[in-house]
Amino acid sequence: MRSPLGRVLGLGAAKEGPGHWWSQRVTAVALVPLVLWLVYSLLALSGQDYAAVIQWLRNPLHAVLLAVFLVTMFYHSYLGLQVVIEDYLHLGWLKVAVLILLKFAHVLLVAIAVFAVLQIALGGRS
Amino acid sequence: MTQDSRPLSPHLQIYRWQITMALSILHRATGILLSLGSVFIVYWLLSLSSGEDAFARAQGLLASLPGKIFMLAWIAALFFHLANGVRHLFWDVGLGFEMPTVRRSGWAVVVVAISLTALTWWLASGVQA
């Protein structure tokens, strides 16, 4: 019984709370092993030259895991930041604008990052 | 809805700081810091895909003093957010809500985060020798 405008302005009861909560937890669980793997890999790569890093990324397993990490991380990041904005920003139009901008930024960043990974892994650039 | 300017009763200046509230806000703060740092991750990946010169520039930035400070802060934020995140996941399944456990797990998170940060930093700098 809410108008579309009311829904956009976030009026009334919480809309997709349980879904948001669940996605945040699922991405969090996935990120535990992914982050540990990432830190381990970066440590193994530190001090290596450019060619070694490229070689490492050309391994399909590494490329895929890195891509999965990036998507999961950016999704988790957006969910978290969304809650922060909703907690502190109450000016209707400003809140909506910031949330939309944040979403665009996250989508753009993950697209660029995954593209870079694929480019290296599939051997597009040097 | 408008941003009103009604007065708030003082709270931060009044209530005694405890591990519970400190870690709670730190979890949020480290999350935000990690999100900001993710922009650098993307830049680093882009430089990698752009060739050896671009990559050398990115690595140079990291090796600079502000770069090292940023890396240390980001690693510390990562390990803290990770450890406290696991603590949150236990709460999500209903475990560990007794007050003594909350405080103990809180301090454990701090110890784990500092240890992992120190270990990672030591391992990373050892390689560059």
gemmi code that builds the backbone of each chain (N, CA, C; Angstrom):
import gemmi

chains = {
    "A": [
        ("MET", (0.836, -1.211, 0.000), (0.000, 0.000, 0.000), (0.864, 1.252, 0.000)),
        ("ARG", (2.016, 1.160, -0.671), (2.892, 2.326, -0.716), (3.083, 2.741, -2.164)),
        ("SER", (3.154, 4.039, -2.392), (3.354, 4.525, -3.750), (4.797, 4.285, -4.182)),
        ("PRO", (5.032, 4.196, -5.486), (6.408, 4.032, -5.973), (7.330, 5.119, -5.434)),
        ("LEU", (6.845, 6.347, -5.383), (7.677, 7.436, -4.871), (8.013, 7.205, -3.399)),
        ("GLY", (7.024, 6.745, -2.665), (7.255, 6.455, -1.251), (8.302, 5.386, -1.059)),
        ("ARG", (8.253, 4.410, -1.957), (9.218, 3.326, -1.848), (10.627, 3.819, -2.153)),
        ("VAL", (10.749, 4.690, -3.194), (12.061, 5.230, -3.565), (12.628, 6.068, -2.429)),
        ("LEU", (11.754, 6.843, -1.792), (12.220, 7.704, -0.704), (12.483, 6.919, 0.570)),
        ("GLY", (12.234, 5.628, 0.541), (12.527, 4.808, 1.712), (11.559, 5.003, 2.846)),
        ("LEU", (10.352, 5.408, 2.518), (9.361, 5.599, 3.583), (8.799, 4.256, 4.019)),
        ("GLY", (8.209, 4.256, 5.192), (7.551, 3.043, 5.647), (8.516, 2.005, 6.167)),
        ("ALA", (8.020, 0.789, 6.273), (8.805, -0.278, 6.888), (10.005, -0.665, 6.046)),
        ("ALA", (10.973, -1.298, 6.656), (12.154, -1.758, 5.940), (11.724, -2.707, 4.834)),
        ("LYS", (12.434, -2.614, 3.697), (11.922, -3.347, 2.528), (12.565, -4.709, 2.349)),
        ("GLU", (13.897, -4.711, 2.155), (14.517, -5.997, 1.856), (15.542, -6.343, 2.915)),
        ("GLY", (15.206, -6.069, 4.164), (16.158, -6.278, 5.253), (16.740, -7.660, 5.302)),
        ("PRO", (15.903, -8.712, 5.406), (16.446, -10.063, 5.533), (17.367, -10.435, 4.374)),
        ("GLY", (17.008, -10.064, 3.156), (17.853, -10.399, 2.009), (19.212, -9.754, 2.126)),
        ("HIS", (19.226, -8.485, 2.498), (20.474, -7.740, 2.666), (21.334, -8.396, 3.741)),
        ("TRP", (20.704, -8.711, 4.860), (21.410, -9.336, 5.989), (22.060, -10.640, 5.545)),
        ("TRP", (21.315, -11.452, 4.813), (21.806, -12.757, 4.390), (22.970, -12.607, 3.413)),
        ("SER", (22.810, -11.707, 2.423), (23.877, -11.499, 1.439), (25.152, -11.026, 2.112)),
        ("GLN", (25.013, -10.156, 3.103), (26.193, -9.663, 3.816), (26.913, -10.809, 4.504)),
        ("ARG", (26.136, -11.732, 5.097), (26.754, -12.862, 5.808), (27.379, -13.862, 4.846)),
        ("VAL", (26.690, -14.136, 3.746), (27.226, -15.111, 2.790), (28.525, -14.591, 2.179)),
        ("THR", (28.539, -13.309, 1.787), (29.775, -12.755, 1.231), (30.871, -12.723, 2.291)),
        ("ALA", (30.504, -12.472, 3.530), (31.491, -12.454, 4.613), (32.141, -13.824, 4.773)),
        ("VAL", (31.316, -14.867, 4.795), (31.849, -16.229, 4.933), (32.771, -16.561, 3.769)),
        ("ALA", (32.367, -16.191, 2.562), (33.198, -16.462, 1.384), (34.509, -15.692, 1.454)),
        ("LEU", (34.462, -14.497, 2.003), (35.664, -13.659, 2.023), (36.716, -14.149, 3.004)),
        ("VAL", (36.336, -14.927, 4.020), (37.343, -15.398, 4.983), (38.426, -16.211, 4.272)),
        ("PRO", (38.078, -17.306, 3.590), (39.141, -18.037, 2.888), (39.752, -17.239, 1.736)),
        ("LEU", (38.920, -16.446, 1.040), (39.434, -15.698, -0.110), (40.491, -14.687, 0.312)),
        ("VAL", (40.243, -13.965, 1.396), (41.203, -12.968, 1.871), (42.483, -13.645, 2.347)),
        ("LEU", (42.343, -14.750, 3.082), (43.530, -15.459, 3.560), (44.367, -15.945, 2.378)),
        ("TRP", (43.684, -16.465, 1.356), (44.393, -16.910, 0.163), (45.086, -15.727, -0.516)),
        ("LEU", (44.390, -14.576, -0.592), (44.938, -13.397, -1.245), (46.189, -12.894, -0.535)),
        ("VAL", (46.117, -12.794, 0.781), (47.267, -12.322, 1.553), (48.445, -13.265, 1.360)),
        ("TYR", (48.169, -14.559, 1.444), (49.229, -15.556, 1.249), (49.862, -15.395, -0.134)),
        ("SER", (49.008, -15.249, -1.157), (49.513, -15.128, -2.525), (50.337, -13.862, -2.703)),
        ("LEU", (49.844, -12.746, -2.162), (50.574, -11.492, -2.312), (51.916, -11.554, -1.602)),
        ("LEU", (51.956, -12.219, -0.439), (53.224, -12.375, 0.261), (54.187, -13.193, -0.586)),
        ("ALA", (53.661, -14.277, -1.191), (54.507, -15.125, -2.031), (55.026, -14.335, -3.227)),
        ("LEU", (54.256, -13.347, -3.693), (54.627, -12.575, -4.870), (55.473, -11.353, -4.554)),
        ("SER", (55.512, -10.933, -3.285), (56.216, -9.689, -2.962), (57.709, -9.862, -3.234)),
        ("GLY", (58.293, -8.840, -3.839), (59.705, -8.918, -4.162), (59.971, -9.568, -5.514)),
        ("GLN", (58.934, -10.107, -6.136), (59.113, -10.717, -7.454), (58.998, -9.649, -8.525)),
        ("ASP", (59.526, -9.959, -9.711), (59.463, -8.960, -10.763), (58.154, -9.054, -11.534)),
        ("TYR", (58.024, -8.125, -12.480), (56.808, -7.995, -13.266), (56.431, -9.307, -13.943)),
        ("ALA", (57.403, -9.948, -14.586), (57.124, -11.180, -15.333), (56.552, -12.266, -14.437)),
        ("ALA", (57.099, -12.352, -13.211), (56.633, -13.383, -12.286), (55.170, -13.158, -11.889)),
        ("VAL", (54.817, -11.884, -11.675), (53.437, -11.578, -11.282), (52.480, -11.924, -12.425)),
        ("ILE", (52.895, -11.561, -13.649), (52.063, -11.872, -14.822), (51.877, -13.377, -14.950)),
        ("GLN", (52.997, -14.101, -14.779), (52.930, -15.565, -14.869), (51.951, -16.130, -13.854)),
        ("TRP", (52.029, -15.596, -12.644), (51.163, -16.052, -11.576), (49.696, -15.865, -11.959)),
        ("LEU", (49.403, -14.694, -12.579), (48.018, -14.394, -12.949), (47.553, -15.216, -14.140)),
        ("ARG", (48.512, -15.709, -14.933), (48.130, -16.492, -16.111), (47.660, -17.890, -15.716)),
        ("ASN", (47.974, -18.288, -14.463), (47.439, -19.544, -13.951), (45.928, -19.376, -13.792)),
        ("PRO", (45.123, -20.194, -14.488), (43.668, -20.018, -14.472), (43.069, -20.030, -13.065)),
        ("LEU", (43.601, -20.887, -12.197), (43.063, -20.960, -10.845), (43.224, -19.625, -10.124)),
        ("HIS", (44.414, -19.020, -10.260), (44.656, -17.744, -9.592), (43.756, -16.648, -10.150)),
        ("ALA", (43.641, -16.622, -11.490), (42.820, -15.588, -12.120), (41.374, -15.698, -11.673)),
        ("VAL", (40.860, -16.925, -11.667), (39.460, -17.135, -11.284), (39.242, -16.764, -9.823)),
        ("LEU", (40.115, -17.220, -8.942), (39.963, -16.901, -7.526), (40.050, -15.394, -7.286)),
        ("LEU", (40.972, -14.739, -7.998), (41.101, -13.296, -7.836), (39.832, -12.593, -8.306)),
        ("ALA", (39.284, -13.053, -9.444), (38.042, -12.456, -9.947), (36.892, -12.679, -8.970)),
        ("VAL", (36.800, -13.889, -8.438), (35.746, -14.194, -7.465), (35.915, -13.327, -6.219)),
        ("PHE", (37.187, -13.174, -5.789), (37.435, -12.314, -4.630), (36.951, -10.894, -4.911)),
        ("LEU", (37.292, -10.355, -6.078), (36.950, -8.976, -6.403), (35.437, -8.759, -6.401)),
        ("VAL", (34.708, -9.656, -7.060), (33.249, -9.513, -7.123), (32.652, -9.591, -5.721)),
        ("THR", (33.094, -10.608, -4.954), (32.561, -10.792, -3.606), (32.891, -9.596, -2.724)),
        ("MET", (34.129, -9.129, -2.819), (34.564, -8.008, -1.990), (33.793, -6.744, -2.299)),
        ("PHE", (33.620, -6.439, -3.591), (32.914, -5.209, -3.941), (31.436, -5.284, -3.554)),
        ("TYR", (30.843, -6.461, -3.637), (29.452, -6.624, -3.231), (29.333, -6.408, -1.714)),
        ("HIS", (30.222, -7.057, -0.961), (30.256, -6.929, 0.494), (30.480, -5.465, 0.888)),
        ("SER", (31.394, -4.809, 0.136), (31.703, -3.408, 0.409), (30.467, -2.536, 0.214)),
        ("TYR", (29.746, -2.771, -0.891), (28.558, -1.949, -1.133), (27.502, -2.171, -0.047)),
        ("LEU", (27.267, -3.432, 0.304), (26.266, -3.718, 1.336), (26.613, -2.993, 2.643)),
        ("GLY", (27.899, -3.039, 3.010), (28.323, -2.383, 4.243), (28.147, -0.881, 4.183)),
        ("LEU", (28.611, -0.283, 3.088), (28.524, 1.173, 2.949), (27.077, 1.629, 2.888)),
        ("GLN", (26.214, 0.782, 2.299), (24.799, 1.123, 2.241), (24.246, 1.315, 3.655)),
        ("VAL", (24.593, 0.410, 4.545), (24.125, 0.502, 5.928), (24.669, 1.763, 6.600)),
        ("VAL", (25.945, 2.075, 6.320), (26.543, 3.273, 6.918), (25.795, 4.524, 6.467)),
        ("ILE", (25.526, 4.622, 5.154), (24.802, 5.788, 4.627), (23.419, 5.869, 5.246)),
        ("GLU", (22.735, 4.725, 5.294), (21.382, 4.732, 5.841), (21.361, 5.114, 7.311)),
        ("ASP", (22.473, 4.830, 8.018), (22.529, 5.193, 9.442), (22.722, 6.685, 9.654)),
        ("TYR", (23.485, 7.334, 8.755), (23.875, 8.711, 9.045), (23.227, 9.754, 8.160)),
        ("LEU", (22.738, 9.334, 6.998), (22.181, 10.306, 6.068), (20.668, 10.162, 6.062)),
        ("HIS", (19.952, 11.216, 6.459), (18.504, 11.087, 6.519), (17.782, 12.018, 5.581)),
        ("LEU", (18.555, 12.924, 4.931), (17.944, 13.848, 3.985), (17.568, 13.070, 2.741)),
        ("GLY", (16.277, 12.859, 2.534), (15.742, 11.973, 1.503), (16.480, 11.933, 0.196)),
        ("TRP", (16.489, 13.071, -0.547), (17.064, 13.057, -1.890), (18.569, 12.823, -1.850)),
        ("LEU", (19.248, 13.359, -0.816), (20.705, 13.212, -0.716), (21.083, 11.761, -0.471)),
        ("LYS", (20.314, 11.101, 0.400), (20.579, 9.702, 0.698), (20.450, 8.845, -0.554)),
        ("VAL", (19.368, 9.050, -1.283), (19.143, 8.266, -2.506), (20.257, 8.520, -3.510)),
        ("ALA", (20.619, 9.812, -3.677), (21.662, 10.163, -4.646), (22.990, 9.507, -4.286)),
        ("VAL", (23.364, 9.590, -3.006), (24.647, 9.015, -2.574), (24.642, 7.501, -2.758)),
        ("LEU", (23.524, 6.851, -2.412), (23.460, 5.397, -2.551), (23.582, 4.984, -4.015)),
        ("ILE", (22.925, 5.733, -4.899), (23.010, 5.406, -6.323), (24.432, 5.608, -6.829)),
        ("LEU", (25.051, 6.725, -6.437), (26.422, 6.993, -6.860), (27.376, 5.913, -6.362)),
        ("LEU", (27.184, 5.514, -5.104), (28.036, 4.462, -4.545), (27.892, 3.171, -5.335)),
        ("LYS", (26.662, 2.852, -5.700), (26.427, 1.634, -6.453), (27.115, 1.706, -7.802)),
        ("PHE", (26.983, 2.863, -8.479), (27.648, 3.040, -9.770), (29.154, 2.874, -9.612)),
        ("ALA", (29.711, 3.510, -8.579), (31.154, 3.444, -8.359), (31.594, 2.001, -8.163)),
        ("HIS", (30.852, 1.249, -7.375), (31.222, -0.140, -7.113), (31.145, -0.980, -8.377)),
        ("VAL", (30.071, -0.773, -9.155), (29.920, -1.550, -10.390), (31.069, -1.236, -11.341)),
        ("LEU", (31.398, 0.048, -11.449), (32.489, 0.473, -12.329), (33.820, -0.134, -11.888)),
        ("LEU", (34.090, -0.041, -10.593), (35.350, -0.552, -10.074), (35.485, -2.054, -10.307)),
        ("VAL", (34.440, -2.815, -10.024), (34.538, -4.259, -10.182), (34.671, -4.620, -11.655)),
        ("ALA", (33.999, -3.850, -12.538), (34.101, -4.128, -13.968), (35.528, -3.902, -14.456)),
        ("ILE", (36.120, -2.770, -14.035), (37.486, -2.469, -14.428), (38.445, -3.525, -13.892)),
        ("ALA", (38.277, -3.876, -12.632), (39.196, -4.818, -12.002), (39.132, -6.194, -12.663)),
        ("VAL", (37.921, -6.706, -12.866), (37.786, -8.032, -13.476), (38.294, -8.003, -14.909)),
        ("PHE", (38.037, -6.892, -15.612), (38.534, -6.773, -16.979), (40.064, -6.839, -17.002)),
        ("ALA", (40.707, -6.109, -16.080), (42.169, -6.122, -16.003), (42.687, -7.534, -15.750)),
        ("VAL", (42.046, -8.238, -14.832), (42.465, -9.602, -14.520), (42.333, -10.504, -15.746)),
        ("LEU", (41.202, -10.400, -16.441), (40.984, -11.227, -17.620), (41.983, -10.899, -18.712)),
        ("GLN", (42.232, -9.596, -18.862), (43.171, -9.153, -19.889), (44.543, -9.790, -19.700)),
        ("ILE", (45.004, -9.802, -18.451), (46.309, -10.393, -18.160), (46.245, -11.900, -18.295)),
        ("ALA", (45.208, -12.494, -17.695), (45.123, -13.961, -17.650), (44.983, -14.556, -19.044)),
        ("LEU", (44.233, -13.851, -19.928), (44.033, -14.384, -21.272), (45.121, -13.916, -22.206)),
        ("GLY", (46.100, -13.172, -21.676), (47.270, -12.820, -22.455), (47.079, -11.693, -23.428)),
        ("GLY", (46.178, -10.726, -23.109), (45.901, -9.652, -24.036), (47.036, -8.636, -24.154)),
        ("ARG", (47.620, -8.240, -22.992), (48.666, -7.223, -23.039), (49.999, -7.872, -22.698)),
        ("SER", (51.063, -7.021, -22.646), (52.389, -7.591, -22.371), (52.330, -8.436, -21.114)),
    ],
    "B": [
        ("MET", (11.619, 14.066, 4.486), (12.369, 14.048, 5.742), (13.470, 15.092, 5.707)),
        ("THR", (13.571, 15.867, 6.745), (14.628, 16.896, 6.785), (15.623, 16.580, 7.886)),
        ("GLN", (16.838, 17.102, 7.684), (17.888, 16.943, 8.688), (17.595, 17.930, 9.807)),
        ("ASP", (17.108, 17.502, 10.957), (16.781, 18.466, 12.003), (18.010, 18.736, 12.869)),
        ("SER", (17.944, 19.848, 13.613), (19.091, 20.231, 14.432), (18.690, 20.275, 15.894)),
        ("ARG", (17.927, 19.270, 16.310), (17.579, 19.210, 17.725), (18.807, 18.836, 18.522)),
        ("PRO", (18.909, 19.331, 19.759), (20.123, 19.049, 20.544), (20.193, 17.584, 20.950)),
        ("LEU", (21.419, 17.059, 21.006), (21.676, 15.698, 21.463), (22.205, 15.752, 22.885)),
        ("SER", (21.821, 14.789, 23.700), (22.431, 14.745, 25.021), (23.846, 14.200, 24.847)),
        ("PRO", (24.794, 14.701, 25.634), (26.190, 14.240, 25.452), (26.293, 12.759, 25.768)),
        ("HIS", (27.066, 12.058, 24.940), (27.237, 10.623, 25.188), (28.704, 10.226, 25.153)),
        ("LEU", (29.406, 10.628, 24.082), (30.806, 10.226, 23.971), (31.650, 10.820, 25.099)),
        ("GLN", (31.240, 12.020, 25.564), (32.024, 12.630, 26.639), (31.648, 12.068, 28.005)),
        ("ILE", (30.562, 11.282, 28.046), (30.030, 10.847, 29.342), (30.334, 9.382, 29.628)),
        ("TYR", (29.960, 8.507, 28.680), (30.053, 7.086, 28.961), (31.484, 6.576, 28.869)),
        ("ARG", (31.803, 5.674, 29.790), (33.147, 5.102, 29.827), (33.349, 4.182, 28.638)),
        ("TRP", (34.478, 4.321, 27.958), (34.755, 3.487, 26.792), (34.951, 2.044, 27.193)),
        ("GLN", (34.285, 1.137, 26.470), (34.449, -0.281, 26.734), (34.849, -0.981, 25.452)),
        ("ILE", (35.361, -2.187, 25.592), (35.823, -2.952, 24.436), (34.678, -3.189, 23.446)),
        ("THR", (33.460, -3.331, 23.972), (32.318, -3.621, 23.115), (32.074, -2.504, 22.118)),
        ("MET", (31.878, -1.281, 22.626), (31.566, -0.171, 21.718), (32.781, 0.223, 20.870)),
        ("ALA", (33.968, 0.101, 21.454), (35.176, 0.461, 20.711), (35.337, -0.431, 19.480)),
        ("LEU", (35.198, -1.740, 19.655), (35.362, -2.650, 18.532), (34.227, -2.502, 17.535)),
        ("SER", (33.043, -2.150, 18.027), (31.916, -1.983, 17.129), (32.173, -0.855, 16.141)),
        ("ILE", (32.585, 0.302, 16.661), (32.831, 1.426, 15.753), (34.088, 1.190, 14.929)),
        ("LEU", (35.050, 0.457, 15.503), (36.261, 0.155, 14.752), (35.950, -0.763, 13.577)),
        ("HIS", (34.998, -1.666, 13.763), (34.592, -2.555, 12.679), (34.037, -1.735, 11.518)),
        ("ARG", (33.231, -0.730, 11.849), (32.670, 0.133, 10.817), (33.776, 0.964, 10.165)),
        ("ALA", (34.640, 1.550, 10.994), (35.702, 2.411, 10.470), (36.649, 1.626, 9.568)),
        ("THR", (37.049, 0.420, 9.998), (37.953, -0.379, 9.170), (37.259, -0.802, 7.884)),
        ("GLY", (35.966, -1.063, 7.944), (35.217, -1.413, 6.735), (35.270, -0.286, 5.721)),
        ("ILE", (35.054, 0.930, 6.198), (35.086, 2.092, 5.314), (36.483, 2.266, 4.726)),
        ("LEU", (37.504, 2.109, 5.567), (38.884, 2.256, 5.105), (39.206, 1.214, 4.045)),
        ("LEU", (38.736, -0.011, 4.246), (38.972, -1.069, 3.274), (38.287, -0.755, 1.950)),
        ("SER", (37.077, -0.214, 2.026), (36.368, 0.158, 0.802), (37.151, 1.213, 0.035)),
        ("LEU", (37.655, 2.206, 0.752), (38.448, 3.242, 0.089), (39.696, 2.638, -0.524)),
        ("GLY", (40.342, 1.717, 0.215), (41.561, 1.093, -0.274), (41.331, 0.242, -1.500)),
        ("SER", (40.112, -0.227, -1.686), (39.835, -1.082, -2.845), (40.044, -0.315, -4.148)),
        ("VAL", (39.933, 1.010, -4.078), (40.197, 1.818, -5.275), (41.652, 1.623, -5.690)),
        ("PHE", (42.550, 1.561, -4.699), (43.957, 1.365, -5.020), (44.201, -0.016, -5.607)),
        ("ILE", (43.462, -1.028, -5.110), (43.596, -2.379, -5.663), (43.314, -2.351, -7.163)),
        ("VAL", (42.246, -1.638, -7.535), (41.872, -1.556, -8.944), (42.969, -0.850, -9.728)),
        ("TYR", (43.505, 0.233, -9.163), (44.586, 0.960, -9.826), (45.784, 0.045, -10.026)),
        ("TRP", (46.108, -0.738, -8.998), (47.260, -1.641, -9.069), (47.065, -2.685, -10.167)),
        ("LEU", (45.858, -3.255, -10.261), (45.561, -4.253, -11.291), (45.634, -3.628, -12.680)),
        ("LEU", (45.125, -2.404, -12.803), (45.179, -1.706, -14.083), (46.621, -1.471, -14.514)),
        ("SER", (47.447, -1.059, -13.556), (48.843, -0.786, -13.884), (49.530, -2.080, -14.314)),
        ("LEU", (49.128, -3.191, -13.687), (49.696, -4.490, -14.052), (49.356, -4.828, -15.495)),
        ("SER", (48.110, -4.550, -15.875), (47.683, -4.889, -17.230), (48.165, -3.863, -18.249)),
        ("SER", (48.723, -2.745, -17.768), (49.157, -1.700, -18.705), (50.617, -1.823, -19.089)),
        ("GLY", (51.318, -2.770, -18.503), (52.710, -2.929, -18.909), (53.686, -2.689, -17.777)),
        ("GLU", (54.945, -2.999, -18.069), (55.971, -2.992, -17.025), (56.212, -1.605, -16.432)),
        ("ASP", (56.196, -0.552, -17.289), (56.463, 0.793, -16.783), (55.379, 1.254, -15.817)),
        ("ALA", (54.129, 1.050, -16.244), (53.011, 1.452, -15.379), (53.069, 0.705, -14.053)),
        ("PHE", (53.406, -0.591, -14.138), (53.483, -1.402, -12.928), (54.599, -0.906, -12.011)),
        ("ALA", (55.742, -0.555, -12.609), (56.870, -0.055, -11.810), (56.472, 1.221, -11.078)),
        ("ARG", (55.665, 2.068, -11.759), (55.207, 3.303, -11.115), (54.332, 2.986, -9.913)),
        ("ALA", (53.417, 2.024, -10.085), (52.518, 1.656, -8.988), (53.305, 1.076, -7.816)),
        ("GLN", (54.266, 0.218, -8.129), (55.094, -0.373, -7.080), (55.909, 0.699, -6.377)),
        ("GLY", (56.357, 1.696, -7.149), (57.106, 2.806, -6.563), (56.274, 3.575, -5.556)),
        ("LEU", (54.997, 3.787, -5.930), (54.091, 4.479, -5.006), (53.978, 3.720, -3.695)),
        ("LEU", (53.871, 2.377, -3.813), (53.727, 1.550, -2.618), (54.975, 1.583, -1.757)),
        ("ALA", (56.137, 1.697, -2.418), (57.398, 1.646, -1.680), (57.720, 2.967, -1.003)),
        ("SER", (57.034, 4.048, -1.402), (57.293, 5.347, -0.781), (56.815, 5.333, 0.667)),
        ("LEU", (57.219, 6.354, 1.430), (56.827, 6.384, 2.844), (55.308, 6.476, 3.031)),
        ("PRO", (54.633, 7.425, 2.357), (53.168, 7.435, 2.492), (52.532, 6.130, 2.009)),
        ("GLY", (53.168, 5.521, 0.973), (52.673, 4.252, 0.467), (52.763, 3.158, 1.513)),
        ("LYS", (53.894, 3.130, 2.216), (54.093, 2.111, 3.246), (53.118, 2.318, 4.405)),
        ("ILE", (52.905, 3.581, 4.767), (51.965, 3.877, 5.849), (50.571, 3.420, 5.451)),
        ("PHE", (50.197, 3.711, 4.204), (48.886, 3.295, 3.695), (48.763, 1.774, 3.739)),
        ("MET", (49.819, 1.070, 3.264), (49.793, -0.400, 3.241), (49.619, -0.966, 4.639)),
        ("LEU", (50.385, -0.416, 5.601), (50.296, -0.911, 6.975), (48.901, -0.688, 7.544)),
        ("ALA", (48.363, 0.507, 7.311), (47.016, 0.817, 7.814), (45.992, -0.100, 7.169)),
        ("TRP", (46.150, -0.340, 5.863), (45.181, -1.165, 5.154), (45.246, -2.624, 5.612)),
        ("ILE", (46.488, -3.129, 5.812), (46.647, -4.505, 6.293), (46.068, -4.651, 7.689)),
        ("ALA", (46.342, -3.664, 8.560), (45.810, -3.707, 9.918), (44.282, -3.690, 9.890)),
        ("ALA", (43.726, -2.810, 9.046), (42.257, -2.730, 8.922), (41.705, -4.054, 8.417)),
        ("LEU", (42.405, -4.660, 7.446), (41.954, -5.919, 6.875), (41.880, -7.016, 7.920)),
        ("PHE", (42.974, -7.187, 8.679), (43.006, -8.264, 9.658), (42.047, -8.002, 10.813)),
        ("PHE", (41.901, -6.728, 11.204), (40.953, -6.454, 12.273), (39.526, -6.749, 11.807)),
        ("HIS", (39.176, -6.245, 10.622), (37.825, -6.428, 10.104), (37.535, -7.914, 9.892)),
        ("LEU", (38.559, -8.667, 9.450), (38.415, -10.104, 9.250), (38.155, -10.814, 10.574)),
        ("ALA", (39.004, -10.551, 11.568), (38.866, -11.218, 12.861), (37.549, -10.828, 13.546)),
        ("ASN", (37.254, -9.531, 13.582), (36.010, -9.099, 14.216), (34.805, -9.574, 13.426)),
        ("GLY", (34.990, -9.718, 12.090), (33.920, -10.233, 11.249), (33.559, -11.658, 11.638)),
        ("VAL", (34.599, -12.473, 11.898), (34.367, -13.850, 12.346), (33.622, -13.838, 13.675)),
        ("ARG", (34.013, -12.917, 14.554), (33.322, -12.756, 15.848), (31.842, -12.461, 15.619)),
        ("HIS", (31.554, -11.591, 14.631), (30.170, -11.276, 14.277), (29.421, -12.501, 13.767)),
        ("LEU", (30.132, -13.325, 12.965), (29.481, -14.508, 12.403), (29.083, -15.485, 13.508)),
        ("PHE", (29.920, -15.592, 14.547), (29.534, -16.438, 15.682), (28.265, -15.906, 16.335)),
        ("TRP", (28.192, -14.568, 16.479), (26.978, -13.971, 17.050), (25.757, -14.274, 16.177)),
        ("ASP", (25.982, -14.278, 14.855), (24.861, -14.489, 13.945), (24.225, -15.858, 14.097)),
        ("VAL", (25.017, -16.839, 14.562), (24.423, -18.154, 14.804), (24.067, -18.316, 16.278)),
        ("GLY", (24.123, -17.207, 17.013), (23.646, -17.213, 18.388), (24.643, -17.590, 19.454)),
        ("LEU", (25.936, -17.650, 19.086), (26.944, -18.052, 20.062), (27.709, -16.860, 20.609)),
        ("GLY", (28.120, -16.969, 21.868), (29.053, -16.003, 22.428), (28.476, -14.707, 22.920)),
        ("PHE", (27.192, -14.693, 23.289), (26.572, -13.446, 23.729), (26.734, -13.147, 25.208)),
        ("GLU", (27.223, -14.110, 25.993), (27.422, -13.848, 27.410), (28.481, -12.764, 27.559)),
        ("MET", (28.244, -11.826, 28.473), (29.132, -10.650, 28.573), (30.612, -10.989, 28.728)),
        ("PRO", (30.986, -11.915, 29.638), (32.423, -12.238, 29.747), (32.995, -12.732, 28.426)),
        ("THR", (32.189, -13.546, 27.707), (32.658, -14.062, 26.412), (32.804, -12.936, 25.400)),
        ("VAL", (31.861, -11.995, 25.412), (31.922, -10.864, 24.487), (33.219, -10.091, 24.689)),
        ("ARG", (33.553, -9.863, 25.951), (34.773, -9.088, 26.228), (36.024, -9.882, 25.886)),
        ("ARG", (36.012, -11.173, 26.235), (37.183, -11.993, 25.962), (37.405, -12.131, 24.465)),
        ("SER", (36.337, -12.412, 23.721), (36.486, -12.562, 22.271), (36.928, -11.240, 21.655)),
        ("GLY", (36.468, -10.136, 22.238), (36.875, -8.825, 21.751), (38.372, -8.630, 21.867)),
        ("TRP", (38.906, -8.920, 23.033), (40.354, -8.789, 23.226), (41.117, -9.787, 22.349)),
        ("ALA", (40.548, -10.982, 22.177), (41.189, -11.971, 21.302), (41.300, -11.431, 19.892)),
        ("VAL", (40.256, -10.761, 19.420), (40.268, -10.164, 18.079), (41.401, -9.155, 17.960)),
        ("VAL", (41.553, -8.317, 18.986), (42.616, -7.301, 18.962), (43.984, -7.969, 18.868)),
        ("VAL", (44.183, -9.003, 19.693), (45.476, -9.703, 19.708), (45.744, -10.363, 18.356)),
        ("VAL", (44.730, -11.048, 17.825), (44.885, -11.733, 16.537), (45.193, -10.730, 15.433)),
        ("ALA", (44.471, -9.623, 15.419), (44.655, -8.625, 14.361), (46.065, -8.043, 14.399)),
        ("ILE", (46.520, -7.677, 15.601), (47.870, -7.115, 15.724), (48.910, -8.152, 15.320)),
        ("SER", (48.728, -9.392, 15.770), (49.690, -10.450, 15.456), (49.783, -10.703, 13.965)),
        ("LEU", (48.619, -10.851, 13.311), (48.632, -11.124, 11.871), (49.240, -9.963, 11.094)),
        ("THR", (48.944, -8.729, 11.537), (49.510, -7.563, 10.870), (51.028, -7.568, 11.001)),
        ("ALA", (51.503, -7.792, 12.216), (52.951, -7.802, 12.455), (53.619, -8.913, 11.651)),
        ("LEU", (52.997, -10.098, 11.660), (53.554, -11.234, 10.935), (53.642, -10.945, 9.448)),
        ("THR", (52.549, -10.421, 8.883), (52.520, -10.111, 7.455), (53.546, -9.057, 7.106)),
        ("TRP", (53.635, -8.024, 7.918), (54.585, -6.944, 7.668), (56.016, -7.473, 7.704)),
        ("TRP", (56.296, -8.316, 8.696), (57.632, -8.875, 8.850), (57.975, -9.759, 7.652)),
        ("LEU", (57.016, -10.602, 7.239), (57.249, -11.487, 6.104), (57.468, -10.681, 4.825)),
        ("ALA", (56.659, -9.638, 4.635), (56.751, -8.847, 3.410), (58.076, -8.085, 3.348)),
        ("SER", (58.505, -7.509, 4.467), (59.739, -6.734, 4.433), (60.955, -7.634, 4.372)),
        ("GLY", (60.837, -8.858, 4.891), (61.946, -9.802, 4.828), (62.318, -10.122, 3.391)),
        ("VAL", (61.310, -10.225, 2.526), (61.536, -10.601, 1.132), (62.281, -9.512, 0.389)),
        ("GLN", (61.969, -8.233, 0.708), (62.550, -7.132, -0.064), (64.043, -6.960, 0.156)),
        ("ALA", (64.630, -7.700, 1.057), (66.046, -7.492, 1.447), (67.033, -7.629, 0.315)),
    ],
}
model = gemmi.Model(1)
for chain_id, residues in chains.items():
    chain = gemmi.Chain(chain_id)
    for i, (resn, *xyz) in enumerate(residues, 1):
        res = gemmi.Residue()
        res.name, res.seqid = resn, gemmi.SeqId(i, " ")
        for name, pos in zip(("N", "CA", "C"), xyz):
            atom = gemmi.Atom()
            atom.name, atom.element = name, gemmi.Element(name[0])
            atom.pos, atom.b_iso = gemmi.Position(*pos), 0.0
            res.add_atom(atom)
        chain.add_residue(res)
    model.add_chain(chain)
structure = gemmi.Structure()
structure.add_model(model)
structure.setup_entities()
